[in-house]
Amino acid sequence: MPPDLPATSADIFWSPAVDPAAVILAPVVVPGLITATIAVDPISARSAEEGLYLRFVLAGERFSAIALDGKAPRGTVAVTTPVDPLLHDRVDALFRFRDALVHHRATPDTRLTAQRRRHLIEMLRAIDGRRAGATYQDIAEAVFSAERESATLWKSMPLRDVVMRRARTGFDLVAGGYRTLLHKRRA
């Protein structure tokens, strides 16, 4: 990938080992099995040793997949999934894919809730502020529209803890924890 390519133009394909929503497709080899057919016209594709990575739209929703035979699926397919700690997320993705394919409607990807998206924006703003030399109280004013308080009062405010947590979590994400965004948060 060219280093001068803007991030918004970069076409990133995550391995199913990292992204549980990446659907693993294989040709159906079981005779007589009744299954839906698919004809994928990829938005983008990239060939790799393990197969063909694809991004496509089905029922108005975007999907990522890997075709194990190295070809864009045309016809009947089987979906395979590893039985691993991400199985619940993988099954959610399979149901979304099945609903789009069979029922022509898919539920939205719920891995990032509106609240989580808002928190991510706050985290990014907090780490930008910290990197620019802002204090936590400066960040509270900029991100949360908080009024400036005395140093004594600020130390006991719950908002101080929120700002510090957003900055800490933001730095953790930047340091490599961002891959957790590919997984649904579970209680």
C-alpha positions as CSV (number, residue, x, y, z in Angstrom):
1,M,0.0,0.0,0.0
2,P,1.5,3.4,-0.9
3,P,2.6,5.3,2.2
4,D,1.0,8.6,0.9
5,L,-2.4,7.0,0.5
6,P,-5.0,8.7,2.8
7,A,-6.3,6.4,5.5
8,T,-9.8,7.0,4.3
9,S,-8.8,5.5,0.9
10,A,-6.9,2.6,2.2
11,D,-8.6,-0.8,1.7
12,I,-7.9,-2.8,4.8
13,F,-8.7,-6.5,5.0
14,W,-8.6,-8.1,8.4
15,S,-7.9,-11.8,8.8
16,P,-10.7,-13.8,10.3
17,A,-8.3,-14.6,13.1
18,V,-8.6,-10.9,14.2
19,D,-12.0,-9.9,12.8
20,P,-14.8,-12.3,13.8
21,A,-17.2,-10.5,11.3
22,A,-15.0,-11.7,8.4
23,V,-17.1,-14.5,6.9
24,I,-15.2,-17.5,5.7
25,L,-16.7,-18.9,2.5
26,A,-16.0,-22.2,0.7
27,P,-17.7,-23.9,-2.2
28,V,-20.4,-26.4,-1.2
29,V,-19.2,-29.9,-1.8
30,V,-22.1,-31.8,-0.2
31,P,-24.5,-33.2,-3.0
32,G,-28.2,-32.6,-2.5
33,L,-27.7,-29.9,0.2
34,I,-30.3,-27.2,-0.1
35,T,-28.7,-23.8,0.3
36,A,-29.0,-20.3,-0.9
37,T,-26.9,-19.2,-3.9
38,I,-24.8,-16.1,-4.0
39,A,-23.1,-14.0,-6.8
40,V,-20.6,-11.7,-5.2
41,D,-19.5,-8.6,-7.1
42,P,-16.8,-7.3,-4.8
43,I,-16.4,-3.6,-4.0
44,S,-12.7,-4.5,-3.5
45,A,-10.7,-7.7,-3.4
46,R,-7.2,-8.8,-2.5
47,S,-5.6,-12.1,-3.2
48,A,-3.6,-13.8,-0.4
49,E,-2.0,-17.2,0.2
50,E,-5.1,-18.3,2.3
51,G,-7.7,-17.2,-0.3
52,L,-9.4,-14.1,-1.8
53,Y,-10.3,-11.4,0.6
54,L,-13.5,-9.6,-0.5
55,R,-15.6,-6.7,0.5
56,F,-19.1,-6.6,-0.9
57,V,-22.6,-5.2,-0.3
58,L,-25.6,-7.5,0.3
59,A,-29.0,-6.1,1.2
60,G,-27.5,-2.7,1.7
61,E,-25.0,-3.9,4.3
62,R,-21.2,-4.2,3.9
63,F,-19.6,-7.5,4.5
64,S,-16.0,-8.7,4.5
65,A,-15.2,-12.3,3.6
66,I,-12.5,-14.6,2.5
67,A,-13.2,-17.1,-0.3
68,L,-11.0,-20.1,0.5
69,D,-10.9,-21.3,-3.1
70,G,-9.5,-17.9,-4.2
71,K,-12.5,-17.0,-6.4
72,A,-15.4,-14.6,-5.9
73,P,-18.4,-16.8,-4.9
74,R,-20.9,-17.6,-7.6
75,G,-23.4,-20.3,-6.7
76,T,-23.8,-22.2,-3.5
77,V,-21.4,-21.6,-0.6
78,A,-20.7,-23.0,2.8
79,V,-19.7,-20.8,5.7
80,T,-17.1,-22.1,8.0
81,T,-16.1,-20.8,11.4
82,P,-13.5,-21.6,13.9
83,V,-14.6,-22.6,17.4
84,D,-12.6,-20.1,19.4
85,P,-13.2,-17.4,22.0
86,L,-14.7,-15.2,19.3
87,L,-17.4,-17.7,18.3
88,H,-20.3,-15.7,19.6
89,D,-19.2,-12.7,17.5
90,R,-18.7,-15.0,14.5
91,V,-22.2,-16.5,14.9
92,D,-23.7,-12.9,15.0
93,A,-21.8,-12.2,11.8
94,L,-23.1,-15.4,10.2
95,F,-26.7,-14.5,11.1
96,R,-26.3,-11.0,9.6
97,F,-24.9,-12.6,6.4
98,R,-27.6,-15.3,6.3
99,D,-30.4,-12.7,6.7
100,A,-28.9,-10.5,4.0
101,L,-28.6,-13.5,1.6
102,V,-31.8,-15.3,2.3
103,H,-34.2,-12.6,3.6
104,H,-32.7,-9.6,1.6
105,R,-32.4,-7.6,4.8
106,A,-29.7,-7.5,7.4
107,T,-29.5,-6.2,10.9
108,P,-26.8,-3.5,11.3
109,D,-23.4,-4.4,12.7
110,T,-23.8,-3.7,16.4
111,R,-20.2,-4.2,17.5
112,L,-19.9,-0.5,18.1
113,T,-22.9,1.1,19.8
114,A,-23.6,4.8,19.5
115,Q,-22.4,5.2,23.1
116,R,-19.1,3.4,22.3
117,R,-18.6,5.5,19.2
118,R,-19.1,8.7,21.3
119,H,-16.6,7.4,23.8
120,L,-14.1,6.7,21.1
121,I,-14.4,10.2,19.8
122,E,-13.8,11.5,23.3
123,M,-10.8,9.2,23.7
124,L,-9.2,10.5,20.5
125,R,-9.8,14.1,21.5
126,A,-8.3,13.4,24.9
127,I,-5.2,11.8,23.6
128,D,-4.8,14.6,21.0
129,G,-5.1,17.1,23.9
130,R,-2.6,15.2,26.1
131,R,-0.1,15.0,23.2
132,A,-0.5,18.7,22.7
133,G,0.3,19.3,26.4
134,A,-3.2,20.0,27.7
135,T,-4.0,19.2,31.3
136,Y,-6.9,16.9,32.1
137,Q,-8.9,19.9,33.2
138,D,-8.2,21.6,29.8
139,I,-9.5,18.5,28.1
140,A,-12.6,18.5,30.3
141,E,-13.3,22.0,29.1
142,A,-12.8,21.2,25.5
143,V,-14.4,17.8,25.2
144,F,-17.1,18.0,27.8
145,S,-17.8,21.8,27.9
146,A,-17.0,21.8,31.6
147,E,-16.4,24.9,33.6
148,R,-12.9,25.5,35.0
149,E,-12.8,24.7,38.7
150,S,-10.2,25.3,41.4
151,A,-7.4,22.8,41.6
152,T,-8.8,21.5,44.9
153,L,-12.3,21.1,43.6
154,W,-11.2,19.5,40.3
155,K,-9.3,16.7,42.1
156,S,-12.6,15.5,43.7
157,M,-14.8,15.8,40.6
158,P,-16.1,12.6,38.9
159,L,-15.4,14.2,35.5
160,R,-11.7,14.2,36.3
161,D,-11.8,10.4,36.5
162,V,-13.8,10.2,33.2
163,V,-11.3,12.4,31.4
164,M,-8.3,10.4,32.8
165,R,-10.0,7.1,31.9
166,R,-10.7,8.3,28.3
167,A,-7.1,9.4,27.9
168,R,-5.7,6.1,29.3
169,T,-8.0,3.9,27.2
170,G,-7.3,6.0,24.2
171,F,-3.6,5.6,24.6
172,D,-4.2,1.8,25.1
173,L,-6.1,1.7,21.8
174,V,-3.4,3.5,19.9
175,A,-0.8,1.2,21.4
176,G,-2.4,-1.8,19.7
177,G,-5.6,-2.4,21.6
178,Y,-7.7,-1.0,18.7
179,R,-8.2,-4.6,17.5
180,T,-10.7,-5.0,20.4
181,L,-13.0,-2.7,18.5
182,L,-13.6,-5.6,16.1
183,H,-15.2,-7.6,18.9
184,K,-18.5,-6.9,20.5
185,R,-18.3,-6.0,24.2
186,R,-20.0,-8.7,26.3
187,A,-20.9,-8.6,29.9
